[in-house]
Amino acid sequence: MKTRITLFLAFISFAASAQSIQQVTESHFAALNKHDTDLLVADYAPDVQFYSVSWEGLKVGPAEVKIAYSRYWKTSPDLIYKITKTIYGDNSATIEYETTGTMTNLEGGSPAYMQGKKYTLKNITIIQIKNGKIIYDSTYFDQVSFLRQMDFFNQK
């Protein structure tokens, strides 16, 4: 009987944890689609470790999150995030999603041929959550697909 109670309590704990992880994930993607950096950074722990294949190295802290997403949204003000699949773990979520946008406001150093180009990317983000806050965020996408959509390989 004691084993059944322990298993039941473990299940209840996991279900509550998964619900919290799901809530953080949903809040996170709602903030992304609103392009609201203040709402977005509220999901992160003060010492969050943040990584993307689109830059070198690991970033730390919500200020870095704010800088990164502000750049994305400035470059592509129509950027939309659409979740296609989510897998929840004990303290993590793996989220597959598509992003679509248009290269409207190019950053310094970006080639002029990218101006006005639309893109759709498949992405995977892995987040780890502790006490209702994201403590780790790692995002991956196919950079070659992005370059193809920007017509990079047809440039001379």
Residue pairs with C-beta under 8 A, 6 or more apart in sequence:
14 90
17 90
17 91
18 88
20 129
20 132
21 88
21 89
21 91
21 92
21 93
21 129
22 86
22 88
22 93
24 43
24 93
24 127
24 129
24 132
24 133
24 134
25 86
25 88
25 93
25 95
25 127
27 39
27 43
28 40
28 43
28 127
28 134
29 81
29 83
29 95
29 97
30 39
31 39
31 40
31 42
31 43
32 40
32 69
32 81
33 80
33 81
35 69
35 73
35 77
35 79
37 65
37 66
37 69
37 70
40 65
40 66
40 69
41 62
41 63
41 65
41 66
43 133
43 134
44 50
44 62
44 65
44 133
44 134
44 137
45 130
45 131
45 133
45 134
45 135
46 61
46 62
47 60
47 61
47 135
48 60
48 61
48 62
48 65
48 133
48 134
48 135
48 136
48 137
49 58
49 59
49 60
49 135
49 136
49 137
50 58
50 59
50 60
50 61
50 64
50 65
50 68
50 136
50 137
50 138
51 57
51 58
51 59
51 137
51 138
51 139
52 68
52 138
52 139
52 140
53 139
53 140
53 141
53 143
54 139
54 141
54 143
55 68
59 65
59 68
65 137
71 107
72 79
73 79
74 105
74 107
75 101
75 103
75 104
75 105
75 106
75 107
75 110
76 101
76 102
76 103
76 104
77 104
77 105
78 100
78 101
78 102
78 104
79 99
79 100
79 101
80 99
80 100
80 101
81 97
81 98
81 99
82 97
82 98
82 99
82 100
83 95
83 96
83 97
84 96
84 97
84 98
84 122
85 95
85 96
86 93
86 94
86 95
86 96
87 93
87 94
91 128
91 129
91 130
92 126
92 127
92 128
92 129
93 126
93 127
93 129
94 124
94 125
94 126
95 124
95 125
95 126
95 127
96 122
96 123
96 124
97 122
97 123
97 124
97 125
98 120
98 121
98 122
98 123
99 119
99 120
99 121
99 123
99 141
100 118
100 119
100 120
100 121
101 118
101 119
102 116
102 117
102 118
102 119
103 110
103 114
103 115
103 116
103 117
103 118
103 119
103 150
104 115
104 116
106 112
106 114
106 115
111 152
111 155
113 150
113 151
113 155
114 150
114 151
117 149
117 150
117 151
118 149
119 146
119 149
119 150
120 149
121 141
121 142
121 145
121 146
122 141
122 142
122 145
123 139
123 140
123 141
124 139
124 140
124 141
125 137
125 138
125 139
125 140
126 136
126 137
126 138
127 134
127 136
127 137
127 138
128 134
128 135
128 136
129 135
147 153
